[in-house]
Amino acid sequence: MIVPEENDLEILYFYNTDAKKDVEKALQEDLIKRADYTVRECKLLGSDREGYFLYLRGTPEMMKEMDKLLADLPLEKVPEKEARNIIEKIKAEDDSAATGMGMIFG
């Protein structure tokens, strides 16, 4: 796991298209809905993988509970070096979107 600022933990999972419906169902759990999570198609982030990335961020306690909820799903933890690169891209996209909204409503 990657430890960012604010004592939150971050983790990046990969899953293929066959698992999409199961993962989407799990993401409807109340705990996960309250957490900070993002799903992105791998190709849109410049990855050679075929499927989706699931980026989770939360307190250590929340992450333990989310691990339990997601344990039975075919998720693969992305190795740290690759995860850092993908997480940076996800954050850059989010920052860009937030900036754009600020310009619209600012």
C-alpha positions as CSV (number, residue, x, y, z in Angstrom):
1,M,0.0,0.0,0.0
2,I,1.0,3.5,-0.6
3,V,0.7,6.0,2.3
4,P,-0.1,9.5,1.1
5,E,-0.7,12.7,3.1
6,E,-3.4,12.9,5.8
7,N,-2.8,9.4,7.2
8,D,-5.1,7.9,4.6
9,L,-4.0,4.7,2.8
10,E,-4.2,4.2,-1.0
11,I,-4.4,1.0,-2.9
12,L,-4.8,0.3,-6.6
13,Y,-6.5,-2.9,-7.9
14,F,-6.8,-4.2,-11.4
15,Y,-9.8,-6.3,-12.6
16,N,-10.8,-7.5,-16.1
17,T,-14.1,-7.0,-17.8
18,D,-15.4,-10.3,-16.8
19,A,-15.4,-9.1,-13.1
20,K,-17.0,-5.7,-13.9
21,K,-20.5,-6.5,-12.8
22,D,-19.4,-8.1,-9.5
23,V,-17.1,-5.2,-8.7
24,E,-19.8,-2.7,-9.5
25,K,-22.1,-4.5,-7.2
26,A,-19.5,-4.5,-4.4
27,L,-19.0,-0.7,-4.9
28,Q,-22.7,-0.2,-3.9
29,E,-21.8,-1.3,-0.3
30,D,-22.4,1.6,2.1
31,L,-18.8,1.6,3.4
32,I,-17.3,1.8,0.0
33,K,-19.7,4.5,-1.2
34,R,-18.5,6.6,1.8
35,A,-14.8,6.0,0.9
36,D,-12.9,7.8,-1.8
37,Y,-12.8,5.5,-4.8
38,T,-12.3,5.8,-8.5
39,V,-12.7,3.4,-11.4
40,R,-10.9,4.1,-14.6
41,E,-10.5,2.0,-17.8
42,C,-6.9,1.0,-18.1
43,K,-6.4,2.0,-21.7
44,L,-7.5,5.6,-20.9
45,L,-4.6,5.9,-18.4
46,G,-2.0,4.7,-20.9
47,S,-1.8,1.1,-19.5
48,D,-1.2,-2.0,-21.6
49,R,-3.7,-3.8,-19.3
50,E,-7.2,-4.7,-20.6
51,G,-9.8,-4.0,-18.0
52,Y,-10.2,-1.5,-15.1
53,F,-8.3,0.1,-12.3
54,L,-10.0,0.5,-8.9
55,Y,-8.3,3.2,-6.8
56,L,-9.3,3.2,-3.1
57,R,-8.4,5.8,-0.5
58,G,-9.4,5.8,3.2
59,T,-8.4,5.5,6.8
60,P,-6.6,2.4,7.9
61,E,-9.8,1.2,9.6
62,M,-11.9,1.7,6.4
63,M,-9.3,0.0,4.3
64,K,-9.4,-3.1,6.5
65,E,-13.2,-3.3,6.2
66,M,-13.0,-2.7,2.4
67,D,-10.5,-5.5,2.1
68,K,-13.0,-7.8,3.8
69,L,-15.8,-6.7,1.4
70,L,-13.6,-7.1,-1.7
71,A,-11.8,-10.3,-0.6
72,D,-13.9,-12.7,-2.7
73,L,-13.6,-10.6,-5.9
74,P,-11.0,-11.4,-8.6
75,L,-9.0,-8.2,-7.9
76,E,-5.3,-8.0,-8.4
77,K,-3.3,-5.6,-6.3
78,V,-1.2,-3.5,-8.7
79,P,2.6,-3.5,-7.9
80,E,3.7,-0.4,-6.1
81,K,5.8,1.2,-8.9
82,E,3.0,0.8,-11.5
83,A,0.4,1.8,-8.9
84,R,2.2,5.1,-8.1
85,N,2.3,6.0,-11.8
86,I,-1.4,5.2,-12.3
87,I,-2.5,6.9,-9.1
88,E,-0.6,10.1,-10.2
89,K,-2.5,10.0,-13.5
90,I,-5.9,9.5,-11.7
91,K,-5.1,12.5,-9.4
92,A,-4.0,14.6,-12.3
93,E,-7.3,13.9,-14.1
94,D,-9.3,14.7,-10.9
95,D,-7.4,17.9,-10.4
96,S,-7.9,18.9,-14.0
97,A,-11.7,18.3,-13.7
98,A,-11.9,20.2,-10.5
99,T,-10.0,23.2,-12.1
100,G,-12.4,23.1,-15.0
101,M,-15.4,23.1,-12.7
102,G,-13.9,26.0,-10.8
103,M,-13.6,28.0,-14.0
104,I,-17.2,27.3,-14.9
105,F,-18.7,28.1,-11.4
106,G,-15.9,30.3,-10.1
